[in-house]
Amino acid sequence: ALEATLALLKPDILANPAFVDSIINDIQNSGMKIALRKQVFWTQGQAEQFYAEHRRRFFFDRLVKYMTSGPVEAIALSGPNVISWWRQKMGATRPAQMRMTNPTCLRARYGLTDTRNSFHGSDSVESAKRELVFVFGQPAYKQIIL
Ligand code: CMP
C-alpha cells in the first residue's frame, strides 16, 4: 500500500553533516519520496510527548536528554510500504547487536549506543499519522497522504 512515515535523524547524526548528505542521497536513490523535511529542536516537553509510550521505561530520561541535546532532522517519507522499508533500512534498536547480525543497516553503520541509535522510524500506519501530525501539523499531513 502507498504509505507515509516519519523518519528522524537524531542529534548525533546531525552533528555530522557529511553523514546527513549521504543518508539523504541513499533515500533519494531508493525511489522513495521525501515529501517534507524540517529541522526541529525539541524542548523537554515535546520530547516527552513524542515518546510518551516509553514514559515508564528505565531509559526514558536518557532518551529525552539525548533527543533534546541538539537539532533533529524530521523527514516525511512516502512510497509503497515505506514504513517497513525505512525500518528495515534502519535496522533494530541496538547498534552493537546490528553490527553482528545486519552490518549494512544504518544503525549498524552509524549508531553509537542503545540510546544514541541515530534514527527513528514510525512502527505502524497509526504511529506514522500521529508522529507526522506532531511534527508537521495536520494540514501538511493531509497533503502528504494525498
Ligand atoms: P527507538 O527504538 O526508535 O525508540 C525508543 C528509543 O529509546 C530507542 O530508539 C533508543 O533511542 C532508546 N532506547 C531503547 N532501548 C534502550 C535501552 N535499552 N537503553 C537505552 N535507550 C534505549
Boltz pocket constraint, residues with backbone or C-beta under 6 A from the ligand:
constraints:
  - pocket:
      binder: B
      contacts: [[A, 54], [A, 59], [A, 62], [A, 63], [A, 93], [A, 114], [A, 115], [A, 116], [A, 117], [A, 119], [A, 120], [A, 121]]
      max_distance: 6.0
